[in-house]
Amino acid sequence: MRPLVVQATRATTWMRCKRDAFATVLLMLAAGTTPALEPLPRAALISLEKADAAFRAGVEKKAVVLAARKHFAEATDHYLDVHRRGIRSPSLYLKLGNAAALADRWPEALWAYHMGLKLDPNNARLRTHLTFVRAKVIYPPANFGRPDADTWPVWLHRPSVGELLLIGALAYLLTYILAAIAWLRGAVKLIVVALVCLSVAGSAGFAYWRSNEQATVDRDTPLVIIVYNTPFQRGNGTSYPQHAILPLLPRGMEVRRLHVRGHWLQVRLSTGEVGWIPTSAALVVEP
């Protein structure tokens, strides 16, 4: 029996160290200054002040994990109250995500980071924290449902739809002007530059089309975060059998909502599997 006790003790110690390391790294990520929110209504401001105070108390108690987690959970609830009062801000969702992750409510953290990135796709801190917390999700064998890796460099600016239109229009106009001058003067170099500008205009047009396509996908099939480990049913009820290959979806998995029927959502995984989950198990990222 003694070796089993030692083995169990080592496993418990390893899990505790892993959990503490996660909290330490996240506190380091959250240590930077968070931009202040815009002036808020009084009720929302009171909730925000309570949330900030609870978060600071959690940081002060970081050596006592359970006590700190209690404060971070309180902060999460107050930040959620600010959200429910209609406040939408990348800064709010960064605060909310950090508090939720430190409270071990990381599905809510994933939801918050996604909400913030909807408002500010170029927020490097939101994207870094999202990547970090995503590592907490325990995906099924063969990586069913794992989201595709983001290949866009964090440091590279993600142009908005308006910026893409402006770039495309200017590049096309410059192409027309350079082509006209090259034709009048017979300048080969100007023709090459005009072709480069034309390729820039074409790339901007393609990126604009892709952005509109993604916006349509987000509107028609919004992203959903699984809140807790939930059965993956074949139909909208527990009387239907569970998915043969994937009977259970892990907390934190990101799926797409296809349909709503009563208290059930039909969802599709990133790897194509379709099934049903209860609405209580889902956090929908607003398009």
C-alpha positions as CSV (number, residue, x, y, z in Angstrom):
1,M,0.0,0.0,0.0
2,R,2.9,2.3,0.8
3,P,4.1,2.8,-2.8
4,L,0.5,3.6,-3.9
5,V,0.3,6.3,-1.2
6,V,3.6,7.8,-2.4
7,Q,2.5,7.7,-6.0
8,A,-0.9,9.4,-5.2
9,T,1.0,12.0,-3.2
10,R,3.3,12.7,-6.0
11,A,0.4,13.0,-8.5
12,T,-1.4,15.4,-6.2
13,T,1.8,17.5,-5.7
14,W,2.3,17.6,-9.5
15,M,-1.2,18.8,-10.2
16,R,-0.9,21.4,-7.5
17,C,2.3,22.7,-8.9
18,K,0.8,22.8,-12.4
19,R,-2.2,24.7,-11.2
20,D,0.0,27.2,-9.2
21,A,2.2,27.7,-12.3
22,F,-0.8,28.5,-14.4
23,A,-2.0,31.0,-11.9
24,T,1.5,32.6,-11.6
25,V,1.9,33.0,-15.4
26,L,-1.6,34.4,-15.8
27,L,-0.9,36.9,-13.0
28,M,2.2,37.9,-14.8
29,L,0.3,38.4,-18.0
30,A,-2.4,40.4,-16.2
31,A,0.2,42.6,-14.4
32,G,0.3,45.2,-17.2
33,T,-1.8,48.3,-16.9
34,T,-5.3,47.8,-18.3
35,P,-6.7,50.8,-20.1
36,A,-9.5,52.6,-18.2
37,L,-13.0,52.2,-19.4
38,E,-15.1,55.1,-20.7
39,P,-17.3,57.0,-18.3
40,L,-20.0,54.5,-17.0
41,P,-23.5,54.8,-15.6
42,R,-23.5,54.9,-11.8
43,A,-24.7,51.3,-11.3
44,A,-22.1,49.9,-13.7
45,L,-19.4,52.0,-12.1
46,I,-20.2,50.6,-8.7
47,S,-20.0,47.0,-10.0
48,L,-16.7,47.8,-11.7
49,E,-15.2,49.3,-8.5
50,K,-16.3,46.2,-6.6
51,A,-14.8,44.0,-9.2
52,D,-11.5,45.8,-9.3
53,A,-11.3,45.7,-5.4
54,A,-12.1,42.0,-5.4
55,F,-9.4,41.4,-8.0
56,R,-6.8,43.3,-6.0
57,A,-7.8,41.3,-2.9
58,G,-7.2,38.1,-4.9
59,V,-3.7,39.2,-6.0
60,E,-2.9,40.0,-2.4
61,K,-4.0,36.5,-1.3
62,K,-2.3,34.7,-4.2
63,A,-0.2,32.6,-1.8
64,V,-3.5,31.1,-0.4
65,V,-5.0,29.6,-3.5
66,L,-8.5,28.9,-2.3
67,A,-8.9,32.3,-0.7
68,A,-7.5,34.0,-3.8
69,R,-9.8,32.0,-6.0
70,K,-12.8,33.2,-4.0
71,H,-11.9,36.8,-4.6
72,F,-11.3,36.3,-8.3
73,A,-14.7,34.6,-8.5
74,E,-16.3,37.6,-6.9
75,A,-14.5,39.9,-9.3
76,T,-15.7,37.8,-12.2
77,D,-19.4,38.1,-11.1
78,H,-19.1,41.8,-10.8
79,Y,-17.5,42.2,-14.2
80,L,-20.3,40.1,-15.6
81,D,-22.7,42.4,-14.0
82,V,-21.1,45.3,-15.8
83,H,-21.5,43.4,-19.1
84,R,-25.2,42.7,-18.4
85,R,-25.7,46.4,-17.9
86,G,-24.8,46.9,-21.6
87,I,-21.2,47.9,-21.3
88,R,-19.1,46.6,-24.2
89,S,-15.3,47.3,-24.0
90,P,-12.1,45.4,-24.8
91,S,-10.8,46.6,-21.4
92,L,-13.8,45.2,-19.6
93,Y,-13.4,41.8,-21.3
94,L,-9.7,41.7,-20.6
95,K,-10.4,42.2,-16.9
96,L,-13.3,39.7,-16.9
97,G,-11.2,37.1,-18.7
98,N,-8.3,37.4,-16.3
99,A,-10.5,37.2,-13.2
100,A,-12.4,34.2,-14.6
101,A,-9.2,32.3,-15.5
102,L,-7.8,32.9,-12.1
103,A,-11.1,31.8,-10.5
104,D,-10.7,28.5,-12.5
105,R,-13.7,29.5,-14.6
106,W,-11.7,29.5,-17.7
107,P,-14.6,28.8,-20.2
108,E,-15.9,32.2,-19.2
109,A,-12.4,33.5,-19.7
110,L,-12.3,32.2,-23.2
111,W,-15.7,33.7,-23.9
112,A,-14.6,37.1,-22.5
113,Y,-11.4,37.2,-24.6
114,H,-13.4,36.4,-27.7
115,M,-15.9,39.1,-26.9
116,G,-13.0,41.6,-26.5
117,L,-11.4,40.6,-29.8
118,K,-14.7,41.1,-31.6
119,L,-14.3,44.8,-30.6
120,D,-10.6,45.1,-31.0
121,P,-9.0,42.4,-33.2
122,N,-5.6,44.0,-32.8
123,N,-5.5,43.8,-29.0
124,A,-2.3,41.8,-28.5
125,R,-3.0,41.2,-24.8
126,L,-6.4,39.7,-25.4
127,R,-5.0,37.4,-28.1
128,T,-2.1,36.3,-26.0
129,H,-4.3,35.5,-23.0
130,L,-6.7,33.6,-25.3
131,T,-3.9,31.4,-26.6
132,F,-2.7,30.8,-23.0
133,V,-6.0,29.8,-21.6
134,R,-6.9,27.7,-24.6
135,A,-4.1,25.4,-23.5
136,K,-6.3,24.4,-20.5
137,V,-8.9,22.6,-22.7
138,I,-8.5,18.8,-22.6
139,Y,-9.5,17.8,-26.2
140,P,-10.6,14.2,-27.0
141,P,-8.3,11.8,-28.8
142,A,-7.5,12.7,-32.4
143,N,-8.0,16.3,-31.4
144,F,-11.7,16.4,-32.3
145,G,-13.0,19.9,-32.1
146,R,-9.6,21.6,-31.6
147,P,-9.7,25.1,-33.2
148,D,-7.4,25.8,-36.1
149,A,-4.1,27.6,-35.1
150,D,-4.1,31.3,-35.7
151,T,-1.3,31.8,-38.3
152,W,-1.6,35.6,-38.3
153,P,1.4,37.1,-36.4
154,V,0.4,38.9,-33.2
155,W,2.6,41.9,-34.1
156,L,1.1,42.3,-37.6
157,H,-1.8,44.8,-37.8
158,R,-5.2,43.2,-38.8
159,P,-6.8,45.7,-41.2
160,S,-10.4,46.5,-40.7
161,V,-13.0,46.3,-43.6
162,G,-12.8,50.1,-44.0
163,E,-9.0,50.0,-44.2
164,L,-9.1,47.2,-46.8
165,L,-11.5,49.2,-48.9
166,L,-9.2,52.3,-48.7
167,I,-6.1,50.3,-49.5
168,G,-7.8,48.6,-52.5
169,A,-9.3,51.8,-53.8
170,L,-5.9,53.7,-53.6
171,A,-4.0,50.8,-55.1
172,Y,-6.5,50.6,-58.0
173,L,-6.4,54.3,-58.6
174,L,-2.6,54.3,-58.5
175,T,-2.6,51.4,-61.0
176,Y,-4.7,53.3,-63.4
177,I,-2.5,56.5,-63.2
178,L,0.8,54.6,-63.5
179,A,-0.6,52.5,-66.5
180,A,-1.7,55.7,-68.3
181,I,1.7,57.4,-67.7
182,A,3.6,54.2,-68.8
183,W,1.5,54.0,-72.0
184,L,2.1,57.6,-72.9
185,R,5.9,57.5,-72.1
186,G,6.6,53.8,-72.9
187,A,8.2,53.4,-69.5
188,V,8.6,49.7,-68.8
189,K,9.5,50.3,-65.1
190,L,6.2,52.1,-64.5
191,I,4.3,49.1,-66.0
192,V,6.0,46.8,-63.4
193,V,5.1,49.2,-60.6
194,A,1.5,49.4,-61.9
195,L,1.3,45.6,-61.9
196,V,2.5,45.5,-58.3
197,C,-0.2,48.1,-57.4
198,L,-2.8,46.0,-59.2
199,S,-1.7,42.9,-57.2
200,V,-2.1,44.9,-54.0
201,A,-5.5,46.0,-55.0
202,G,-6.5,42.4,-55.8
203,S,-5.1,41.2,-52.5
204,A,-7.1,43.9,-50.6
205,G,-10.2,42.9,-52.5
206,F,-9.8,39.2,-51.6
207,A,-9.1,40.1,-48.0
208,Y,-12.3,42.3,-48.0
209,W,-14.3,39.4,-49.4
210,R,-12.9,37.0,-46.8
211,S,-13.7,39.5,-44.0
212,N,-17.3,39.8,-45.2
213,E,-17.5,36.0,-45.4
214,Q,-16.2,35.6,-41.8
215,A,-18.7,38.3,-40.6
216,T,-21.5,36.3,-42.2
217,V,-20.3,33.1,-40.6
218,D,-20.1,34.8,-37.2
219,R,-23.6,36.2,-37.6
220,D,-25.3,33.0,-38.9
221,T,-23.3,30.5,-36.8
222,P,-21.9,32.3,-33.8
223,L,-19.1,30.9,-31.7
224,V,-20.1,29.0,-28.6
225,I,-18.0,28.1,-25.6
226,I,-18.8,24.9,-23.7
227,V,-19.2,25.8,-20.0
228,Y,-18.9,22.3,-18.5
229,N,-18.3,18.8,-19.7
230,T,-21.6,18.0,-21.4
231,P,-23.1,15.0,-23.3
232,F,-23.1,15.4,-27.1
233,Q,-26.6,14.2,-28.1
234,R,-27.8,13.1,-31.5
235,G,-31.0,15.1,-31.0
236,N,-32.5,17.9,-28.9
237,G,-33.1,15.9,-25.8
238,T,-31.6,13.3,-23.4
239,S,-33.7,10.6,-24.9
240,Y,-31.6,10.7,-28.1
241,P,-28.4,8.7,-28.1
242,Q,-25.0,10.3,-27.6
243,H,-22.5,10.8,-30.4
244,A,-20.8,7.5,-31.0
245,I,-17.3,8.8,-31.5
246,L,-17.6,11.8,-29.3
247,P,-20.1,11.2,-26.5
248,L,-18.8,14.1,-24.3
249,L,-17.7,17.6,-25.1
250,P,-15.1,19.0,-22.7
251,R,-15.4,22.4,-21.0
252,G,-13.8,25.2,-22.9
253,M,-14.3,23.6,-26.3
254,E,-15.3,26.1,-29.0
255,V,-18.1,25.1,-31.4
256,R,-20.5,26.9,-33.8
257,R,-24.2,27.2,-33.2
258,L,-26.4,26.1,-36.1
259,H,-29.9,26.0,-34.7
260,V,-31.9,26.7,-31.5
261,R,-34.8,24.4,-30.5
262,G,-36.3,25.0,-27.1
263,H,-33.5,24.7,-24.5
264,W,-31.2,23.0,-26.9
265,L,-28.6,24.2,-29.4
266,Q,-27.4,22.3,-32.5
267,V,-23.7,22.8,-32.8
268,R,-20.9,21.9,-35.2
269,L,-17.3,21.2,-34.1
270,S,-14.4,22.6,-36.0
271,T,-13.7,19.1,-37.3
272,G,-17.3,18.8,-38.7
273,E,-19.2,16.7,-36.1
274,V,-22.8,17.9,-35.5
275,G,-24.9,17.3,-32.4
276,W,-27.0,18.9,-29.7
277,I,-26.1,20.4,-26.3
278,P,-28.4,22.1,-23.6
279,T,-28.3,25.9,-23.6
280,S,-27.2,25.9,-20.0
281,A,-23.9,24.4,-21.2
282,A,-23.2,27.2,-23.7
283,L,-21.8,30.7,-23.7
284,V,-22.5,32.4,-27.0
285,V,-20.1,35.0,-28.4
286,E,-22.2,37.8,-29.6
287,P,-21.5,38.5,-33.4
